Amino acid sequence: MWFKGFLVFTFSCWIITFSQAQELNANVIINDAQVQTQERQVIQQLRDAIAGFMNTTRWTNDNYKQHERIKCNILITLTGGTDLANGRYTANVQIQSSRPVYGSNYETIVLTFFDRNFNFEFFPSQPLIFTENVFSTNLTAMLAYYAYTILALDADSFAPQGGNPYIERILNILNNSQQAGAQGWNNSDTRNRYFISENLNNPQLSGYREALYLYHRKGIDYFSENPELGRKNILEAIKKIAQVNQVRPNAVMINAFFDSKAEEIINIFSQADAAMRKEAAALLMGIDPTNANRYQLLNR
């Protein structure tokens, strides 16, 4: 099997995994290497609170079995502006989620996103509680936002437009956070939370979401039974993304797609015939020039 293992983070940091999940099985990692403090127990309390919030909040009305819960990694890196004594945290975060591939032990990464403005306040005495339609804190708003983003993209990978209910909630959290004047929710940065919601709600970019279904359910899920058909459908998914890229070059969700998929796609097409490899390489280099040198290998 050409599939490679799921990305593993290795940092000098705190790690926790909660098994008592609802829809999510979130592994929360806090990298505190840049923070000078003797209050490490506060960081552990923050870690515990975030993991508990993500894994025990009931995000939908659906019933998930243990093996159906969505695996995700939340890597929070605290930066030098963090002031534990006053409960102020400056940070960035990498969000990553995956889903199983039918007929294999492999898990494919569905979302990889790096948020450079993950700033919040946290006090151990205050529980993290999310109430829909009400802005409570920036931390709970951001965590809920990413929970629904993970759910939306996972659902899109299994059914056409399957993520619609969650995308509506993403927009709702965005609007509430903007009205509250919270940090990191405006359109000042093209790679931020605002543009995740904009991309997912924009009808002109709907081809991206169609491609998620085609790539996963009609593509990679077919590999155990019909690799040739699966590869053909994945190529069609890439063509859809190329069309979206013409409308909105460098859209945040297109960049996030290739942050997640570049290596996987190269592995997929390295097994194709020469004509398909060249067609895929030409498309990929046009959409994702950052990885052009890697895609060029498909022309050999």
HELIX and SHEET records of a PDB file:
HELIX    1   1 ARG A   40  THR A   56  1                                  17    
HELIX    2   2 GLN A   66  GLU A   68  5                                   3    
HELIX    3   3 LEU A   84  ASN A   86  5                                   3    
HELIX    4   4 ASN A  138  PHE A  158  1                                  21    
HELIX    5   5 ASN A  164  GLN A  179  1                                  16    
HELIX    6   6 ARG A  193  ASN A  201  1                                   9    
HELIX    7   7 PRO A  203  LEU A  205  5                                   3    
HELIX    8   8 SER A  206  HIS A  216  1                                  11    
HELIX    9   9 ILE A  220  TYR A  222  5                                   3    
HELIX   10  10 PRO A  227  VAL A  247  1                                  21    
HELIX   11  11 VAL A  252  PHE A  269  1                                  18    
HELIX   12  12 ALA A  274  ILE A  287  1                                  14    
HELIX   13  13 PRO A  289  ASN A  291  5                                   3    
HELIX   14  14 ALA A  292  GLN A  296  1                                   5    
HELIX   15  15 LEU A  297  ASN A  299  5                                   3    
SHEET    1   A 5 TRP A  14  THR A  17  0                                        
SHEET    2   A 5 LEU A  24  ASN A  31 -1                                        
SHEET    3   A 5 ILE A  70  LEU A  78  1                                        
SHEET    4   A 5 ALA A  91  PRO A 100 -1                                        
SHEET    5   A 5 GLU A 107  ASP A 115 -1                                        
SHEET    1   B 2 ARG A  88  TYR A  89  0                                        
SHEET    2   B 2 PHE A 120  GLU A 121 -1                                        
END                                                                             
